[in-house]
Amino acid sequence: MLQNVWDPLFLPNILVTNSPTIQDGHKWMLCQQPSFSSQSPNFGTAHSPNFSYSRRNTEQTSITRFSRSPSLPPSRRLTMNHALAIIFTTLSLLKMAVAEEEFCSAPSIVDSGSNSKHLYWKVTNPTLSPSHLQDLPGFTRSVYKRDHALITPESHVFSPLPEWTMTLGAYLITPAMGSHFVMYLAKMQENSLSGLPPYDAERFIFVVQGAVTLTNVSGISHKLTVDSYAYLPPNVDHSLKCDGSATLVVFERRHASLENQPTEQIVGSTDQQPLLETPGEVFQLRKLIPTSIPYDFNIHIMDFQPGEYLNVKEVHYNQHGLLLLEGQGIYRLGDSWYPVQAGDAIWMAPFVPQWYAALGKSRSRYLLYKDVNRNPL
């Protein structure tokens, strides 16, 4: 719209004539399309302006109209260097004017003060956090139904975790809702110490914030940072200690053991696991636990780029416990469609129809519990 205003031959006249209009209490409305006329007999230079304009007070609808002749004699044309200098000077002046007057501008989407954040930081600092809902008494996105549940951060209830020291826990999925496993968040602080799971229960931990030290019965220690995990077989002594702060997602279940096929302790990180083929699908899949027969569940890490979705509308006997680690999207559960974001947890009962589509501008990643390798009978 302003291409004529930036004509190098025209800029000197704007610079000269702009000043008095501001002094006498009026503003130039440079963000509106000026109307040019080729009937004006003269067009002046920076030192001899000679053009006409009409102006109304800016409290009303203001339009500035310029008149000029379509061309200049060669002797009066500006050199290229002079023209460029004027352009840069004028742009600088306009930039300052916009900043001061706050018109014809849009807010910047760049946060110059933002710092780099750890992976999965939105699990503990979701976009729509509990603090954002303080002025909506009684509102929650959480839903509980016979065959599924969506548990969102504003519904988390933290309390001292049984058998743990200086640790708060929020149970997200338990057998009380129909599952055969437990899923909970554990918030550890300095000098926090884990307890042991119930007898015959196996445990899986995944670090979403901070770091912990895992020590097994043999005295061997592993430092687990964000995106690291560990599988602990049933009835194996171990401890988790935190020297700062950490948030873990923990799964526990009674192990469906097979004779002479024990499981073993596993320690690893997501990026160490290979991408697996997903025939007919576009998402990326990693499995954190061996797929061999002794293990009766697995943990999947599934990645979707924005716009990608599950091809299969799944209905199966397996149960799921899910934590969305990154991104946002739409999750179908039964006949309900839920907008979800990082930090949301989902329980899926056997045979509930389920489907996911990733939205937004960044990757969706979720962690998924799935029972495997056992006959449903």
C-alpha positions in Angstrom: 0.0 0.0 0.0 2.9 2.4 0.7 5.1 1.7 -2.3 4.7 5.3 -3.6 5.5 6.7 -0.2 8.9 5.0 -0.3 9.8 6.5 -3.7 13.3 8.0 -3.2 12.2 11.1 -5.2 9.3 11.6 -2.8 10.9 11.0 0.6 12.6 14.4 1.0 9.2 16.2 0.8 7.8 13.9 3.5 10.7 14.6 5.8 10.3 18.4 5.3 6.6 18.6 5.6 6.0 16.0 8.3 7.5 18.1 11.1 4.9 21.0 11.1 2.0 18.7 11.0 3.1 17.1 14.3 3.8 20.4 15.9 0.4 21.8 15.2 -1.4 18.8 16.8 -2.1 16.6 13.8 -0.6 13.3 12.8 0.2 11.9 9.4 -1.8 8.7 8.8 1.0 6.9 6.9 -0.7 3.6 7.4 -3.5 4.5 5.0 -3.3 4.5 1.2 -2.4 8.0 0.0 -4.1 9.2 -3.1 -1.8 10.7 -5.7 -2.6 13.0 -8.5 -0.6 13.6 -11.6 -2.3 17.0 -12.2 -0.1 18.9 -9.8 2.1 21.3 -11.8 5.1 21.0 -9.6 6.9 18.6 -7.3 9.5 20.2 -5.1 12.8 18.9 -3.7 13.9 18.5 -0.1 14.8 22.2 0.0 11.9 23.5 -2.0 8.7 21.5 -1.3 5.9 22.3 -3.6 3.0 19.9 -3.3 -0.5 20.0 -1.9 -2.3 17.9 0.6 -5.6 17.8 2.4 -5.8 16.9 6.1 -8.4 16.4 8.8 -7.9 16.1 12.5 -7.0 12.6 13.6 -9.9 12.5 16.0 -11.9 12.0 12.8 -11.1 9.8 9.8 -7.8 11.2 8.7 -6.5 10.8 5.2 -3.5 12.6 3.8 -3.5 13.2 0.1 -0.4 14.1 -1.8 0.0 15.6 -5.3 3.0 15.5 -7.5 4.1 15.4 -11.0 4.9 12.0 -12.4 8.5 12.7 -13.3 11.5 15.1 -12.6 14.1 16.6 -14.9 17.3 14.5 -14.8 19.2 17.3 -13.2 16.9 17.1 -10.1 17.1 13.4 -9.6 18.8 12.1 -6.5 21.8 9.9 -6.7 21.4 6.3 -5.6 23.5 6.7 -2.5 21.5 9.8 -1.5 18.3 7.9 -2.0 19.4 4.9 0.0 20.5 7.1 2.8 17.2 8.9 2.9 15.3 5.5 2.9 17.3 4.2 5.9 16.9 7.5 7.7 13.2 7.6 7.1 12.7 3.9 8.1 14.5 4.6 11.4 12.3 7.6 12.1 9.2 5.7 11.3 10.4 2.8 13.6 10.8 5.2 16.5 7.5 6.9 15.7 5.6 3.6 15.7 7.3 2.6 19.0 6.2 5.9 20.6 2.8 6.3 19.0 1.9 2.6 19.0 -0.1 2.7 15.8 0.0 0.4 12.8 2.0 -2.2 14.7 1.5 -5.8 15.9 3.0 -7.4 19.0 6.1 -9.3 18.5 5.9 -13.1 18.9 9.6 -13.4 19.8 10.4 -13.5 23.5 13.9 -12.1 23.7 14.1 -13.0 27.3 13.2 -16.6 27.0 15.7 -19.2 28.3 16.2 -22.7 27.0 14.1 -25.2 28.8 14.6 -28.8 29.6 12.9 -31.5 27.6 9.3 -32.2 28.8 9.2 -29.0 30.8 5.5 -28.5 29.9 4.6 -31.7 31.8 5.2 -29.7 35.0 4.4 -26.3 33.5 1.5 -26.9 31.1 0.2 -24.2 28.8 -3.2 -24.3 30.5 -1.9 -24.6 34.0 -4.0 -24.8 37.2 -3.2 -21.1 37.9 -4.9 -20.1 34.7 -8.2 -21.6 35.9 -8.4 -19.9 39.3 -11.0 -17.5 38.1 -13.2 -20.4 36.8 -14.5 -22.0 40.0 -15.5 -25.6 39.5 -14.0 -25.9 36.0 -11.8 -28.9 35.0 -11.0 -30.7 31.8 -10.8 -34.0 33.6 -13.3 -36.7 32.7 -13.9 -40.1 34.2 -16.0 -42.7 32.4 -16.5 -46.4 32.6 -14.0 -47.2 29.8 -11.6 -44.2 29.9 -10.4 -41.2 31.9 -8.7 -38.0 31.1 -6.8 -36.6 34.1 -5.5 -33.0 33.6 -3.1 -31.0 35.8 -5.7 -28.9 37.5 -7.2 -32.0 39.0 -4.0 -33.5 40.5 -4.1 -34.1 44.2 -0.6 -34.5 45.8 -0.1 -36.0 49.2 2.8 -37.7 51.0 3.6 -40.9 49.0 3.3 -44.1 51.1 6.7 -45.7 51.9 8.6 -42.8 50.3 10.5 -40.1 52.3 9.9 -36.4 51.7 8.1 -37.1 48.4 4.6 -36.0 47.2 2.6 -38.2 44.9 -0.5 -37.9 42.7 -2.1 -41.1 41.7 -3.5 -40.8 38.2 -4.6 -44.4 37.4 -5.3 -47.2 40.0 -7.3 -50.5 40.0 -10.2 -48.6 41.6 -11.1 -47.3 38.1 -10.7 -50.7 36.5 -7.0 -50.9 35.6 -4.7 -53.7 36.5 -1.8 -51.3 37.1 -0.9 -48.1 39.0 0.4 -44.9 37.4 1.4 -41.9 39.5 3.6 -38.8 39.6 6.3 -38.6 42.3 7.7 -35.1 43.2 11.0 -35.5 45.0 13.1 -32.8 46.7 16.5 -32.7 48.3 17.1 -35.8 50.4 13.9 -37.5 49.1 14.1 -41.3 49.2 11.9 -43.9 47.5 10.1 -46.8 49.1 9.7 -50.3 47.6 6.6 -51.3 45.6 4.3 -54.0 47.1 5.4 -57.6 47.1 5.5 -59.2 43.6 5.0 -55.8 42.0 7.4 -54.7 39.2 8.2 -51.0 38.7 9.0 -48.7 35.9 10.2 -45.1 36.4 10.7 -42.3 33.8 12.3 -39.0 34.7 10.4 -35.9 33.3 12.2 -33.3 35.4 15.4 -33.1 37.4 17.6 -36.1 38.2 17.7 -39.0 40.7 20.2 -41.7 41.6 19.1 -45.3 41.4 21.0 -47.8 43.5 20.3 -51.5 43.3 20.8 -54.4 45.8 24.3 -54.9 44.6 25.3 -51.3 45.4 25.6 -50.3 41.7 24.3 -46.8 41.1 23.0 -45.0 38.0 22.2 -41.3 37.6 18.9 -40.9 35.8 18.3 -37.5 34.2 15.4 -36.2 32.0 14.3 -38.8 29.4 16.0 -41.6 31.3 14.2 -44.6 32.7 14.6 -47.8 34.7 12.7 -51.1 35.0 12.9 -52.9 38.3 11.9 -56.6 38.5 9.5 -57.6 41.4 11.0 -58.2 44.8 14.3 -56.6 44.0 15.6 -54.1 46.6 16.5 -50.7 45.2 16.3 -47.1 46.1 15.9 -43.7 44.4 17.5 -40.7 45.9 17.2 -37.1 44.9 19.8 -34.4 45.8 17.8 -31.5 44.3 14.3 -31.8 42.8 12.8 -34.2 40.4 9.5 -35.4 38.9 9.0 -39.0 38.0 6.2 -40.9 36.3 5.9 -44.3 37.9 4.1 -47.5 36.7 3.6 -50.5 39.0 1.7 -53.8 38.5 1.7 -57.3 39.9 4.0 -59.3 37.7 2.4 -62.1 35.7 5.4 -64.3 36.1 6.3 -67.3 34.0 8.2 -70.3 35.4 12.0 -70.0 34.9 11.7 -66.8 32.9 12.7 -64.0 35.2 13.0 -60.3 34.2 16.1 -58.2 34.7 16.8 -54.7 35.7 17.0 -52.3 32.8 18.4 -48.7 32.7 18.4 -46.6 29.6 17.3 -43.4 27.9 14.8 -42.8 25.1 17.4 -41.6 22.6 19.3 -44.8 22.9 16.4 -46.8 21.5 16.1 -47.4 17.8 13.1 -46.3 15.8 10.9 -49.3 14.9 8.9 -49.9 11.8 5.2 -49.0 12.0 3.6 -50.4 8.9 0.7 -48.3 7.6 1.4 -45.6 10.1 3.4 -42.3 10.0 4.3 -41.9 13.7 7.7 -42.8 15.1 7.9 -45.6 17.7 10.4 -46.6 20.3 10.0 -49.4 22.9 11.8 -49.0 26.2 11.5 -52.5 27.5 12.5 -55.7 25.7 9.8 -57.4 23.8 10.8 -60.9 25.0 8.3 -63.1 26.7 9.3 -62.6 30.4 8.1 -59.0 30.3 4.4 -58.6 30.6 4.2 -55.0 29.7 6.0 -52.4 27.6 6.5 -48.7 27.5 6.2 -47.0 24.1 7.4 -43.6 23.1 5.4 -42.3 20.2 6.2 -39.2 18.2 3.8 -37.3 15.8 4.6 -34.3 13.8 1.8 -31.6 13.5 -1.0 -32.9 11.3 0.0 -36.5 11.7 -2.5 -39.0 13.2 -3.1 -42.6 13.8 -4.3 -44.5 10.8 -5.9 -47.3 12.7 -8.9 -46.5 14.9 -7.8 -48.9 17.6 -10.1 -51.3 19.5 -8.2 -54.0 21.4 -8.0 -56.0 24.6 -4.9 -54.2 25.9 -5.1 -51.5 28.6 -3.2 -48.2 28.3 -1.8 -45.6 30.6 -0.6 -42.5 28.8 1.2 -39.3 29.7 1.5 -36.6 27.0 5.1 -35.4 27.2 5.1 -32.8 24.5 2.8 -31.1 22.1 -1.0 -31.0 21.8 -3.7 -32.6 19.8 -7.1 -34.3 19.8 -7.7 -37.7 21.4 -10.8 -39.7 20.6 -11.9 -42.0 23.4 -15.1 -43.8 22.8 -17.6 -41.3 21.4 -15.8 -38.3 23.0 -13.2 -36.1 21.5 -10.8 -34.3 23.9 -8.3 -31.5 23.2 -5.1 -32.6 25.1 -1.8 -31.0 25.9 1.5 -31.9 27.5 0.9 -32.9 31.1 -2.4 -34.6 30.5 -2.8 -38.3 31.5 -5.2 -40.8 30.0 -6.4 -44.2 31.0 -7.9 -46.5 28.3 -9.8 -49.6 29.3 -9.9 -52.7 27.0 -11.8 -52.2 23.8 -12.5 -48.5 24.1 -12.2 -46.9 20.6 -9.1 -44.7 20.6 -7.5 -42.4 18.1 -5.0 -39.5 18.2 -4.2 -36.5 15.9 -1.4 -34.1 16.5 -2.0 -30.4 16.2 -0.1 -27.2 16.9 3.4 -26.2 15.6 5.6 -28.7 17.4 6.1 -32.4 17.9 3.7 -34.4 20.0 5.3 -37.1 22.1 3.6 -39.4 24.5 4.6 -42.2 26.8 2.3 -45.2 26.7 1.9 -48.2 29.0 0.7 -51.4 27.3 0.2 -54.9 28.6 1.8 -57.6 26.3 2.9 -61.2 26.0 0.1 -62.7 28.1 -3.0 -64.6 27.0 -6.1 -62.6 28.0 -7.5 -65.7 29.7 
